[in-house]
Amino acid sequence: MVPKIPLAETTDAAASLPSSGEPGGVDDGENLIDRLIHLYHGDIYRYGYRLSGNAADADDLTQQVFLAAHQKISQLRELDRARGWLLAITRNQFFKMYRRRRPMDSSSLELDVNQVPEDVQKDDLDKEQLQAALNEMPENYKTVLLMFYFENLSYQQIADSLELAIGTVMSRLSRAKGQLRYKLLCTENTDSALSAPVE
Amino acid sequence: MSEEKKQVRIAIDACRPRSDDAEQLLPDNRHRDALRRSERFDLAVATMLSQGDVPQDLEARLLELVSDAPAPAAGEPGQAALPWSDPLMAAVTEQGLSSPSEVVSDSDAPVTLADDTSIVPGSESRRRFSRRLVAATISLSMVVLVTLAVIWNNSEVDDPANPASELADRAARWLPRLEKQLSDTAAWSTSIAQLPEGYEADRSIIPAVRKWQAFSTELDSQSVLLDLSSQRHGTAYLVVIKTARRYSLPAHRPLRKLTSSGQWSLAAWQQGEMLFVLVGGSDVRSLDALLQSPLFG
């Protein structure tokens, strides 16, 4: 049995970094970027993969992110937020590089949270189905979904970041999660009781 | 679906697991079951999203990439400090980042009052006064800058490691979540072999690790919680954190007491990048007794 991993803390995970004035601190940009790479290259690559849907783009994206971070390292003043900073760069870089690719919305079927089985575990979900569901999702849904799950941002923070109304974010998040639940839990072999879409 | 149900569903979906979102959006307990289902699902999805293979050579390639890249543009002139918000990210991702070579040279610098030759004839004394004023202003600015730099440097030198009290504050905030996670039987793993590499208990710990679970902290999202409880030693847990953040802590027993809260007593020690926070229940007589003495002690 593998324990479940909680979402990152609201205060942002990270901070495995020296603070200002320490060796490798803000004023030691070269050392700092090396540490950021060491600590977060996995997170950034995985986020890039979830956003873009393929390994090659995730690789390119990761390189772009750390190059941009390297150039702007002097602006990194709150080291505790380094991970969040890098994830936000990843998201923005993704929009810049790939936003023209708009995946088709293959299905708008959703599954209500009340129809989710009592005790869903990680092993109950199919990782390929998960990525396929993300790839098929409209970009505006996928964005809020990944900001919620991967960046662990609240609906308010997402609204602030995307400059959207809170109601819009909550609605998109709910629909995105409904679609995700449907695609992950209502497979052909799933019990028919689960197969009833909400809308 | 009625409008009310739809609003409830939207609110449930907006709640992050193990956060206080639900307290704001769904203050009554009627939707506890749906919230619990949603939380389970969200945790499963979040876990799966955060996993996945990363190319083995990626870190090395990235290090090489940045070492070959032009030096960072440090403090571009005229660039205002940017807050932590999307404008910062927009600035980071904008095209054509300024390089040092793009910095305006002295010869291109804006003409100062002292260089102004268009002043009316017969105003030599006024020009001298202006030059003195400019010189005095520059001197004063230099003094202020040097003073600030000295103060800044001193504050850094005086604080090579973070005070243990900061860790105590952090650890006290972990306790409510820790208590919640302790009772979550599904979260524990008895497979010690599956502990993330490097997150094993310190060798000086005497009780055996019975089980473990992930316990994300703001210091390390991958940190783990180990259950060291036994009949002989009492109720004890160890939070193992990997962090480059240094605290004023010993590297071995006697441990630095952090705080006591309710039934829990907390103490910590740090060895390199590994930070250990020991959480003992009221049945533990001495946290130090859970560790062996250092060999050289």
Interface residues (C-beta under 8 A of the other chain):
Chain A: M1 V2 P3 K4 I5 P6 L7 A8 E9 T10 T11 D12 A13 A14 A15 S16 L17 P18 S19 S20 G21 E22 G24 G25 G29 I33 D34 R35 I37 H38 H41 G42 D43 Y45 R46 Y49 R50 A55 D59 T62 Q63 F66 L67 A68 A69 H70 Q71 K72 I73 S74 Q75 E78 D80 R81 R83 W85 A88 I89 R91 N92 Q93 K96 D112 V113 N114 V116 P117 E118 D119 V120 Q121 K122 D124 L125 K127 L130 L146 F148 Y149 F150 N152 S154 Y155 D160 S161 E163 V169 M170 S171 L173 S174 K177 G178 L180 R181 L184 V198 E199
Chain B: M1 R9 I10 A11 I12 D13 A14 R16 P17 R18 S19 D21 D33 A34 R37 S38 R40 F41 D42 L43 A44 V45 A46 T47 M48 L49 S50 Q51 G52 V54 P55 L58 E59 R61 L62 L63 L65 V66 A69 P70 P72 A73 A74 G75 A81 L82 W84 S85 D86 L88 M89 A90 A91 V92 T93 L97 S155 E156 V157 D159 P160 N162 Q181 A186 A187 W188 S189 T190 S191 Q194 W212 Q213 A214 F215 S216 T217 E218 L219 D220 S221 K242 T243 A244 R245 R246 E273
